[in-house]
Amino acid sequence: MKYVKQFGVILLVTFLGELLRIALPLPVPASVYGMLLLFLALLSGILPLERVRETGLFLVEIMPVLFVSAGVGLMDSWSALQPVLLPVIVIILVTTLLVMVVAGHVTQWMMKHAGRRQEP
């Protein structure tokens, strides 16, 4: 029953994100609004982490399974994807490298600043 309640909380936040998408005239997906709302609720303490921890961990564990339908959709639309395959591959490689470099620099910066904060 604990998992059902936690999943219900996550679904409620997702629903609020959907409402925000309808209310705000911005080109932002509802899932992004939902993740932002969940992050802010956890950060502010409005929603304690214990209320969603186990279900969140479970969803992260099964995440690869959730991408199967997207892969099947790509295979189904192969004829539309084939003419633009090279540009898509280049974009994927460039953005992946960019994300890796930025994430590495941000992590190093955070580790350096966290070490300064802990020193007496």
Z-matrix of the N, CA and C atoms (Angstrom, degrees):
N
C 1 1.449
C 2 1.525 1 111.02
N 3 1.342 2 116.12 1 -30.90
C 4 1.458 3 120.73 2 179.96
C 5 1.528 4 110.82 3 -60.67
N 6 1.333 5 116.11 4 -41.83
C 7 1.461 6 120.27 5 -179.44
C 8 1.531 7 111.47 6 -66.07
N 9 1.315 8 117.20 7 -36.66
C 10 1.465 9 120.89 8 179.57
C 11 1.525 10 109.72 9 -65.67
N 12 1.334 11 117.39 10 -42.21
C 13 1.468 12 120.29 11 178.18
C 14 1.521 13 110.85 12 -64.36
N 15 1.327 14 116.69 13 -44.07
C 16 1.465 15 120.07 14 -179.75
C 17 1.524 16 110.85 15 -64.96
N 18 1.313 17 116.56 16 -40.62
C 19 1.459 18 119.86 17 177.67
C 20 1.527 19 110.66 18 -65.53
N 21 1.329 20 116.59 19 -36.19
C 22 1.457 21 120.92 20 176.29
C 23 1.521 22 111.88 21 -62.43
N 24 1.321 23 116.93 22 -39.19
C 25 1.471 24 120.82 23 177.17
C 26 1.525 25 109.71 24 -63.29
N 27 1.331 26 116.90 25 -44.83
C 28 1.465 27 120.83 26 179.63
C 29 1.531 28 110.15 27 -63.83
N 30 1.324 29 117.35 28 -40.96
C 31 1.470 30 120.35 29 177.66
C 32 1.526 31 111.71 30 -65.41
N 33 1.324 32 117.26 31 -36.34
C 34 1.463 33 120.59 32 177.58
C 35 1.529 34 110.70 33 -63.46
N 36 1.321 35 116.38 34 -43.87
C 37 1.464 36 119.89 35 178.16
C 38 1.525 37 110.08 36 -64.48
N 39 1.318 38 117.20 37 -38.85
C 40 1.466 39 121.03 38 176.98
C 41 1.523 40 110.81 39 -63.30
N 42 1.324 41 116.25 40 -40.49
C 43 1.462 42 120.44 41 177.69
C 44 1.529 43 110.98 42 -64.08
N 45 1.339 44 117.29 43 -40.70
C 46 1.461 45 120.80 44 176.66
C 47 1.530 46 110.64 45 -61.97
N 48 1.330 47 116.46 46 -37.34
C 49 1.459 48 120.27 47 175.28
C 50 1.513 49 111.58 48 -63.19
N 51 1.313 50 117.13 49 -37.76
C 52 1.473 51 121.34 50 176.66
C 53 1.522 52 110.37 51 -64.88
N 54 1.321 53 117.00 52 -41.20
C 55 1.461 54 120.23 53 177.42
C 56 1.529 55 111.29 54 -63.90
N 57 1.330 56 116.95 55 -39.24
C 58 1.465 57 120.35 56 177.37
C 59 1.527 58 111.09 57 -63.35
N 60 1.326 59 116.34 58 -38.95
C 61 1.464 60 120.11 59 179.38
C 62 1.522 61 110.56 60 -62.60
N 63 1.320 62 115.94 61 -38.62
C 64 1.464 63 120.04 62 178.92
C 65 1.534 64 110.37 63 -70.95
N 66 1.330 65 117.04 64 -39.45
C 67 1.465 66 121.27 65 -174.56
C 68 1.525 67 113.21 66 -76.94
N 69 1.316 68 117.74 67 -36.02
C 70 1.461 69 120.74 68 -176.29
C 71 1.524 70 110.21 69 -97.04
N 72 1.317 71 117.44 70 134.91
C 73 1.475 72 120.28 71 -178.08
C 74 1.530 73 112.90 72 -85.98
N 75 1.312 74 117.27 73 41.15
C 76 1.458 75 121.08 74 179.86
C 77 1.525 76 109.85 75 -104.49
N 78 1.323 77 118.19 76 148.89
C 79 1.474 78 120.22 77 179.27
C 80 1.532 79 111.91 78 -83.09
N 81 1.320 80 115.92 79 59.41
C 82 1.463 81 122.03 80 -178.30
C 83 1.526 82 107.63 81 -117.79
N 84 1.334 83 118.29 82 131.48
C 85 1.466 84 120.14 83 179.25
C 86 1.525 85 112.10 84 -65.22
N 87 1.305 86 115.91 85 151.81
C 88 1.464 87 121.48 86 -179.80
C 89 1.524 88 111.30 87 -61.80
N 90 1.319 89 117.58 88 -33.28
C 91 1.467 90 119.54 89 -179.63
C 92 1.526 91 111.68 90 -64.86
N 93 1.326 92 116.90 91 -33.11
C 94 1.469 93 120.42 92 177.72
C 95 1.522 94 109.43 93 -68.72
N 96 1.337 95 116.87 94 -43.67
C 97 1.461 96 119.96 95 175.44
C 98 1.527 97 110.54 96 -58.97
N 99 1.322 98 116.65 97 -43.72
C 100 1.458 99 120.38 98 -179.75
C 101 1.516 100 112.20 99 -62.42
N 102 1.343 101 116.88 100 -44.13
C 103 1.466 102 119.35 101 178.43
C 104 1.514 103 111.29 102 -64.47
N 105 1.321 104 117.12 103 -38.79
C 106 1.455 105 120.94 104 178.32
C 107 1.531 106 110.83 105 -65.17
N 108 1.326 107 116.64 106 -42.92
C 109 1.458 108 119.94 107 177.05
C 110 1.525 109 111.78 108 -62.43
N 111 1.325 110 116.51 109 -43.67
C 112 1.459 111 120.46 110 178.88
C 113 1.525 112 110.52 111 -63.31
N 114 1.320 113 117.24 112 -42.78
C 115 1.466 114 121.52 113 178.29
C 116 1.523 115 110.83 114 -60.74
N 117 1.326 116 116.49 115 -47.29
C 118 1.465 117 119.81 116 -179.05
C 119 1.531 118 111.60 117 -65.81
N 120 1.319 119 116.68 118 -38.39
C 121 1.466 120 119.74 119 178.64
C 122 1.528 121 111.27 120 -65.73
N 123 1.327 122 116.62 121 -39.82
C 124 1.469 123 119.95 122 177.68
C 125 1.520 124 110.83 123 -70.21
N 126 1.319 125 117.41 124 -41.23
C 127 1.459 126 122.01 125 -178.26
C 128 1.525 127 111.53 126 -65.76
N 129 1.317 128 117.04 127 -40.41
C 130 1.464 129 120.64 128 -177.13
C 131 1.526 130 112.59 129 -81.09
N 132 1.316 131 117.63 130 -14.85
C 133 1.457 132 120.30 131 -178.88
C 134 1.517 133 113.16 132 90.38
N 135 1.329 134 117.27 133 0.06
C 136 1.463 135 120.16 134 176.41
C 137 1.522 136 109.78 135 -60.06
N 138 1.312 137 115.51 136 -39.67
C 139 1.462 138 122.45 137 177.57
C 140 1.521 139 107.98 138 -116.73
N 141 1.328 140 117.84 139 109.03
C 142 1.466 141 119.07 140 178.21
C 143 1.534 142 110.79 141 -67.07
N 144 1.313 143 115.77 142 144.26
C 145 1.461 144 121.08 143 -178.54
C 146 1.521 145 111.90 144 -57.73
N 147 1.307 146 117.73 145 -33.82
C 148 1.469 147 121.68 146 -178.58
C 149 1.527 148 112.01 147 -61.64
N 150 1.343 149 117.84 148 -21.42
C 151 1.466 150 120.89 149 -178.69
C 152 1.516 151 112.89 150 -77.47
N 153 1.363 152 117.88 151 -12.81
C 154 1.466 153 120.21 152 -179.79
C 155 1.525 154 113.19 153 -137.29
N 156 1.320 155 118.61 154 2.80
C 157 1.463 156 121.98 155 -171.75
C 158 1.528 157 113.11 156 -59.34
N 159 1.316 158 118.27 157 -56.14
C 160 1.467 159 120.45 158 -173.13
C 161 1.523 160 112.05 159 -64.45
N 162 1.314 161 117.18 160 -43.24
C 163 1.456 162 120.12 161 179.58
C 164 1.521 163 110.95 162 -67.97
N 165 1.331 164 117.17 163 -37.76
C 166 1.460 165 120.65 164 176.35
C 167 1.516 166 111.60 165 -61.98
N 168 1.329 167 117.01 166 -43.50
C 169 1.467 168 120.11 167 177.36
C 170 1.525 169 111.31 168 -63.10
N 171 1.337 170 116.13 169 -40.58
C 172 1.457 171 120.09 170 178.08
C 173 1.521 172 111.12 171 -61.88
N 174 1.337 173 117.02 172 -44.60
C 175 1.467 174 120.35 173 -179.31
C 176 1.525 175 111.48 174 -64.73
N 177 1.323 176 117.14 175 -35.48
C 178 1.466 177 119.82 176 176.92
C 179 1.524 178 110.21 177 -67.57
N 180 1.322 179 117.41 178 -37.54
C 181 1.470 180 120.84 179 179.66
C 182 1.520 181 112.22 180 -65.16
N 183 1.329 182 117.65 181 -36.96
C 184 1.466 183 119.63 182 -177.35
C 185 1.525 184 112.30 183 -94.82
N 186 1.320 185 118.00 184 7.88
C 187 1.462 186 121.28 185 -177.02
C 188 1.525 187 113.74 186 -53.79
N 189 1.342 188 120.27 187 -42.00
C 190 1.476 189 118.34 188 178.84
C 191 1.524 190 113.30 189 -57.75
N 192 1.312 191 117.80 190 -34.62
C 193 1.462 192 120.83 191 179.47
C 194 1.531 193 110.16 192 -65.64
N 195 1.328 194 116.52 193 -32.85
C 196 1.456 195 120.31 194 -178.01
C 197 1.530 196 112.50 195 -69.16
N 198 1.338 197 117.66 196 -17.02
C 199 1.458 198 120.82 197 179.72
C 200 1.525 199 113.13 198 -90.49
N 201 1.329 200 118.17 199 -3.01
C 202 1.460 201 120.86 200 -179.07
C 203 1.524 202 110.68 201 -61.69
N 204 1.325 203 117.55 202 -44.51
C 205 1.464 204 119.54 203 -178.30
C 206 1.527 205 111.45 204 -65.23
N 207 1.336 206 117.71 205 -33.57
C 208 1.463 207 119.78 206 176.49
C 209 1.523 208 110.57 207 -65.97
N 210 1.325 209 116.76 208 -39.37
C 211 1.467 210 120.47 209 177.46
C 212 1.514 211 111.94 210 -64.48
N 213 1.317 212 116.52 211 -39.73
C 214 1.464 213 120.59 212 177.63
C 215 1.525 214 109.65 213 -65.85
N 216 1.327 215 117.31 214 -37.88
C 217 1.458 216 120.67 215 177.22
C 218 1.516 217 111.75 216 -63.30
N 219 1.338 218 117.37 217 -38.26
C 220 1.467 219 120.58 218 176.05
C 221 1.522 220 111.11 219 -64.30
N 222 1.323 221 116.52 220 -41.51
C 223 1.463 222 119.74 221 179.06
C 224 1.526 223 110.42 222 -65.30
N 225 1.318 224 116.66 223 -36.01
C 226 1.452 225 120.98 224 -179.31
C 227 1.530 226 111.60 225 -68.50
N 228 1.333 227 117.46 226 -32.51
C 229 1.466 228 120.48 227 -179.02
C 230 1.530 229 111.35 228 -104.03
N 231 1.315 230 117.10 229 30.77
C 232 1.461 231 121.45 230 -179.40
C 233 1.531 232 112.12 231 -59.51
N 234 1.307 233 117.64 232 -36.84
C 235 1.466 234 119.83 233 -178.20
C 236 1.529 235 111.50 234 -65.27
N 237 1.312 236 118.08 235 -32.65
C 238 1.463 237 120.84 236 177.53
C 239 1.527 238 111.31 237 -79.99
N 240 1.319 239 117.21 238 -28.11
C 241 1.460 240 121.88 239 -177.74
C 242 1.529 241 112.54 240 -82.72
N 243 1.298 242 117.45 241 -29.03
C 244 1.463 243 121.84 242 -173.83
C 245 1.535 244 114.15 243 -57.07
N 246 1.336 245 121.16 244 -42.73
C 247 1.474 246 119.28 245 -179.33
C 248 1.531 247 114.10 246 -66.37
N 249 1.314 248 117.52 247 -24.45
C 250 1.470 249 120.27 248 -177.41
C 251 1.525 250 111.42 249 -111.10
N 252 1.317 251 117.01 250 20.67
C 253 1.457 252 121.11 251 -174.61
C 254 1.531 253 112.38 252 -63.93
N 255 1.309 254 118.56 253 -45.17
C 256 1.465 255 120.69 254 -178.25
C 257 1.527 256 112.17 255 -62.57
N 258 1.336 257 119.77 256 -49.00
C 259 1.465 258 118.08 257 176.94
C 260 1.529 259 113.35 258 -61.05
N 261 1.322 260 117.19 259 -36.94
C 262 1.464 261 120.23 260 179.02
C 263 1.526 262 110.27 261 -64.48
N 264 1.324 263 117.73 262 -43.08
C 265 1.465 264 121.02 263 178.86
C 266 1.525 265 110.87 264 -63.08
N 267 1.334 266 117.19 265 -42.61
C 268 1.471 267 120.71 266 178.53
C 269 1.523 268 110.18 267 -62.70
N 270 1.325 269 117.23 268 -44.79
C 271 1.464 270 120.86 269 179.48
C 272 1.526 271 110.53 270 -61.82
N 273 1.322 272 117.22 271 -42.96
C 274 1.463 273 120.91 272 179.85
C 275 1.528 274 110.65 273 -62.67
N 276 1.325 275 117.26 274 -45.16
C 277 1.471 276 120.30 275 -179.46
C 278 1.527 277 111.80 276 -65.00
N 279 1.327 278 117.20 277 -45.37
C 280 1.471 279 120.48 278 -178.45
C 281 1.526 280 110.61 279 -64.46
N 282 1.331 281 117.29 280 -46.66
C 283 1.459 282 118.90 281 -178.19
C 284 1.522 283 112.01 282 -68.86
N 285 1.329 284 117.83 283 -34.25
C 286 1.460 285 120.09 284 176.62
C 287 1.520 286 110.46 285 -63.71
N 288 1.323 287 117.23 286 -46.06
C 289 1.466 288 120.00 287 177.98
C 290 1.527 289 111.09 288 -63.04
N 291 1.319 290 117.33 289 -40.49
C 292 1.459 291 120.91 290 178.96
C 293 1.529 292 111.14 291 -62.42
N 294 1.317 293 116.93 292 -44.86
C 295 1.465 294 120.64 293 178.84
C 296 1.527 295 110.47 294 -63.19
N 297 1.328 296 117.58 295 -41.28
C 298 1.460 297 120.48 296 179.47
C 299 1.525 298 111.22 297 -63.30
N 300 1.331 299 117.40 298 -43.15
C 301 1.468 300 121.13 299 -179.14
C 302 1.526 301 110.21 300 -66.39
N 303 1.327 302 117.22 301 -46.72
C 304 1.461 303 120.28 302 -179.32
C 305 1.529 304 110.44 303 -64.48
N 306 1.325 305 117.61 304 -43.65
C 307 1.468 306 120.28 305 179.18
C 308 1.525 307 110.86 306 -62.64
N 309 1.317 308 117.65 307 -39.62
C 310 1.460 309 120.46 308 177.93
C 311 1.516 310 112.11 309 -64.04
N 312 1.325 311 117.32 310 -44.19
C 313 1.465 312 120.52 311 179.41
C 314 1.534 313 111.31 312 -66.23
N 315 1.323 314 117.29 313 -41.53
C 316 1.460 315 120.26 314 178.43
C 317 1.522 316 110.36 315 -64.20
N 318 1.321 317 117.54 316 -41.01
C 319 1.467 318 121.07 317 178.70
C 320 1.517 319 110.87 318 -63.82
N 321 1.327 320 117.86 319 -44.82
C 322 1.460 321 120.74 320 178.27
C 323 1.516 322 110.94 321 -62.75
N 324 1.332 323 117.47 322 -41.53
C 325 1.452 324 121.11 323 179.04
C 326 1.531 325 110.99 324 -62.94
N 327 1.338 326 116.20 325 -43.45
C 328 1.468 327 120.39 326 179.85
C 329 1.523 328 111.13 327 -65.98
N 330 1.330 329 117.63 328 -40.08
C 331 1.459 330 120.11 329 179.24
C 332 1.523 331 110.84 330 -65.91
N 333 1.323 332 117.11 331 -39.13
C 334 1.454 333 120.71 332 179.56
C 335 1.529 334 110.29 333 -65.71
N 336 1.323 335 117.47 334 -42.43
C 337 1.456 336 120.78 335 -178.48
C 338 1.518 337 111.94 336 -75.54
N 339 1.310 338 118.62 337 -30.43
C 340 1.469 339 121.59 338 177.21
C 341 1.516 340 109.87 339 -68.32
N 342 1.330 341 117.70 340 -35.13
C 343 1.467 342 121.19 341 178.07
C 344 1.523 343 111.36 342 -66.59
N 345 1.312 344 117.40 343 -35.92
C 346 1.471 345 121.48 344 177.73
C 347 1.518 346 111.53 345 -67.27
N 348 1.305 347 117.27 346 -36.95
C 349 1.451 348 121.84 347 -177.14
C 350 1.520 349 111.36 348 -70.10
N 351 1.333 350 118.14 349 -31.50
C 352 1.460 351 121.15 350 -176.65
C 353 1.521 352 113.35 351 -82.12
N 354 1.344 353 117.32 352 -18.37
C 355 1.461 354 119.15 353 -179.94
C 356 1.518 355 109.89 354 -72.86
N 357 1.377 356 117.61 355 141.07
C 358 1.464 357 120.27 356 -179.35
C 359 1.520 358 112.85 357 -73.15
